[in-house]
Amino acid sequence: MGKSQSFCNKPRTLETSGVSVTPNQEADADLIKRFGPDVLVVAAGSEVQRPDIPGIDLSHVKLATEALMNQKTIKEPILIADGGLVGCEVAVYFGSEGKKVTLVEMLSEVAFDLDAVSRLELLEMLKENNISILKETHVVDIKKEQLKVRRNGAERSIDAKTFIIAMSMRPRREIFGEFAHLAPASIAVGDCATPGKIGDAIHDGANKTLNLSTVSQW
Ligand SMILES: Cc1cc2nc3c(=O)[nH]c(=O)nc-3n(C[C@H](O)[C@H](O)[C@H](O)COP(=O)(O)OP(=O)(O)OC[C@H]3O[C@@H](n4cnc5c(N)ncnc54)[C@H](O)[C@@H]3O)c2cc1C
């Protein structure tokens, strides 16, 4: 590879690697064309999907990432769906600030997508932070200060001034699609390829870049 440059906001982890980092710089087609990379690695991450529930576009409905970035606007009581890693972590975060938080999960367990040791730790944190957990429960309707949930066919209403969506993550493949043709070879890595955990993203990036000689267009 001739030139190499990374457009990300984690310079400290890269400062000893010889990679040039440009923080607060959005990569767009013009910038990539000007740079003219031999290989383009797109690591644009993923985003939470908005489920198709009546009321989903109301202003008190926030994606998990939006809620964390705009914490001052988050009013309690908070209802979070669902109870995978992201939902549990967001619940612990707001619970640790003393906010009243309820976690709704349609399966019979929460934190199901973690290894056994991390799961036990997270379950303990949910308990310590007084997070109410409703299992085998679906959100069926969102109103301004109330949500309707269903469990075993029975519906009930729950007060919630903020509804946080932490459901499945969607890879930001459209960014890869927009840029892929701008280099002779392009790869999507990490959550942008397949949403997972930090370790998965690091391994995916390492494995794919170590095998660059076999890459044409991914
Ligand atoms: C709330 C939450 C909690 C989580 N907790 C855990 C956890 O405890 N443990 C765990 O293992 N995983 C956790 N995850 C998952 C983990 O964060 C991801 O798997 C991991 O961050 C993916 O890394 P990535 O580098 O592929 O993408 P990201 O970390 O999402 O990074 C993508 C980056 O690309 C940047 N970007 C996007 N488009 C452009 C562009 N055009 N130009 C320049 N930059 C751009 C974005 O700003 C972002 O910084 C959590 C996820 C969330 C949302």
The ligand as an SDF file (V2000), in Angstrom:
LIG
                    3D

 53 58  0  0  0  0  0  0  0  0999 V2000
  -24.7990    1.6850   23.6950 C   0  0  0  0  0  0  0  0  0  0  0  0
  -23.8410    0.6040   23.2270 C   0  0  0  0  0  0  0  0  0  0  0  0
  -23.1520   -0.1400   24.1830 C   0  0  0  0  0  0  0  0  0  0  0  0
  -22.2620   -1.1430   23.7810 C   0  0  0  0  0  0  0  0  0  0  0  0
  -21.5920   -1.8570   24.7340 N   0  0  0  0  0  0  0  0  0  0  0  0
  -20.7050   -2.7830   24.3720 C   0  0  0  0  0  0  0  0  0  0  0  0
  -19.9500   -3.4990   25.3560 C   0  0  0  0  0  0  0  0  0  0  0  0
  -20.0940   -3.2940   26.5540 O   0  0  0  0  0  0  0  0  0  0  0  0
  -19.0700   -4.4320   24.9300 N   0  0  0  0  0  0  0  0  0  0  0  0
  -18.8560   -4.6870   23.6010 C   0  0  0  0  0  0  0  0  0  0  0  0
  -18.0080   -5.5250   23.2880 O   0  0  0  0  0  0  0  0  0  0  0  0
  -19.5540   -4.0300   22.6490 N   0  0  0  0  0  0  0  0  0  0  0  0
  -20.4680   -3.0880   22.9990 C   0  0  0  0  0  0  0  0  0  0  0  0
  -21.1800   -2.4140   22.0370 N   0  0  0  0  0  0  0  0  0  0  0  0
  -20.9320   -2.7220   20.6190 C   0  0  0  0  0  0  0  0  0  0  0  0
  -19.6310   -2.0300   20.1710 C   0  0  0  0  0  0  0  0  0  0  0  0
  -19.7010   -0.6510   20.5230 O   0  0  0  0  0  0  0  0  0  0  0  0
  -19.4450   -2.1880   18.6600 C   0  0  0  0  0  0  0  0  0  0  0  0
  -19.4610   -3.5490   18.3090 O   0  0  0  0  0  0  0  0  0  0  0  0
  -18.1210   -1.5770   18.2200 C   0  0  0  0  0  0  0  0  0  0  0  0
  -18.0140   -0.2270   18.6330 O   0  0  0  0  0  0  0  0  0  0  0  0
  -18.0030   -1.6470   16.6790 C   0  0  0  0  0  0  0  0  0  0  0  0
  -16.8030   -1.0010   16.3230 O   0  0  0  0  0  0  0  0  0  0  0  0
  -16.6610   -0.3460   14.8740 P   0  0  0  0  0  0  0  0  0  0  0  0
  -15.3120    0.2840   14.8850 O   0  0  0  0  0  0  0  0  0  0  0  0
  -16.9830   -1.3510   13.8270 O   0  0  0  0  0  0  0  0  0  0  0  0
  -17.7930    0.7680   14.7870 O   0  0  0  0  0  0  0  0  0  0  0  0
  -18.0070    2.0540   15.7150 P   0  0  0  0  0  0  0  0  0  0  0  0
  -17.3700    1.9010   17.0430 O   0  0  0  0  0  0  0  0  0  0  0  0
  -19.4780    2.3350   15.6680 O   0  0  0  0  0  0  0  0  0  0  0  0
  -17.2290    3.1920   14.9660 O   0  0  0  0  0  0  0  0  0  0  0  0
  -17.6540    3.6990   13.7280 C   0  0  0  0  0  0  0  0  0  0  0  0
  -17.0690    5.0950   13.6150 C   0  0  0  0  0  0  0  0  0  0  0  0
  -17.1530    5.5320   12.2610 O   0  0  0  0  0  0  0  0  0  0  0  0
  -17.4190    6.9140   12.2870 C   0  0  0  0  0  0  0  0  0  0  0  0
  -17.9620    7.2820   10.9670 N   0  0  0  0  0  0  0  0  0  0  0  0
  -19.1180    6.8780   10.3780 C   0  0  0  0  0  0  0  0  0  0  0  0
  -19.2440    7.4230    9.1600 N   0  0  0  0  0  0  0  0  0  0  0  0
  -18.1300    8.1810    8.9670 C   0  0  0  0  0  0  0  0  0  0  0  0
  -17.6620    9.0020    7.9000 C   0  0  0  0  0  0  0  0  0  0  0  0
  -18.3590    9.1780    6.7550 N   0  0  0  0  0  0  0  0  0  0  0  0
  -16.4870    9.6600    8.0550 N   0  0  0  0  0  0  0  0  0  0  0  0
  -15.7360    9.5100    9.1850 C   0  0  0  0  0  0  0  0  0  0  0  0
  -16.1220    8.7470   10.2130 N   0  0  0  0  0  0  0  0  0  0  0  0
  -17.3050    8.0900   10.1110 C   0  0  0  0  0  0  0  0  0  0  0  0
  -18.3970    7.0750   13.4380 C   0  0  0  0  0  0  0  0  0  0  0  0
  -18.4330    8.4130   13.8980 O   0  0  0  0  0  0  0  0  0  0  0  0
  -17.7860    6.1270   14.4640 C   0  0  0  0  0  0  0  0  0  0  0  0
  -16.8420    6.7870   15.2750 O   0  0  0  0  0  0  0  0  0  0  0  0
  -22.0720   -1.4160   22.3960 C   0  0  0  0  0  0  0  0  0  0  0  0
  -22.7830   -0.6700   21.4340 C   0  0  0  0  0  0  0  0  0  0  0  0
  -23.6480    0.3380   21.8380 C   0  0  0  0  0  0  0  0  0  0  0  0
  -24.4130    1.1380   20.8020 C   0  0  0  0  0  0  0  0  0  0  0  0
  1  2  1  0
  2  3  1  0
  2 52  2  0
  3  4  2  0
  4  5  1  0
  4 50  1  0
  5  6  2  0
  6  7  1  0
  6 13  1  0
  7  8  2  0
  7  9  1  0
  9 10  1  0
 10 11  2  0
 10 12  1  0
 12 13  2  0
 13 14  1  0
 14 15  1  0
 14 50  1  0
 15 16  1  0
 16 17  1  0
 16 18  1  0
 18 19  1  0
 18 20  1  0
 20 21  1  0
 20 22  1  0
 22 23  1  0
 23 24  1  0
 24 25  2  0
 24 26  1  0
 24 27  1  0
 27 28  1  0
 28 29  2  0
 28 30  1  0
 28 31  1  0
 31 32  1  0
 32 33  1  0
 33 34  1  0
 33 48  1  0
 34 35  1  0
 35 36  1  0
 35 46  1  0
 36 37  1  0
 36 45  1  0
 37 38  2  0
 38 39  1  0
 39 40  1  0
 39 45  2  0
 40 41  1  0
 40 42  2  0
 42 43  1  0
 43 44  2  0
 44 45  1  0
 46 47  1  0
 46 48  1  0
 48 49  1  0
 50 51  2  0
 51 52  1  0
 52 53  1  0
M  END
$$$$
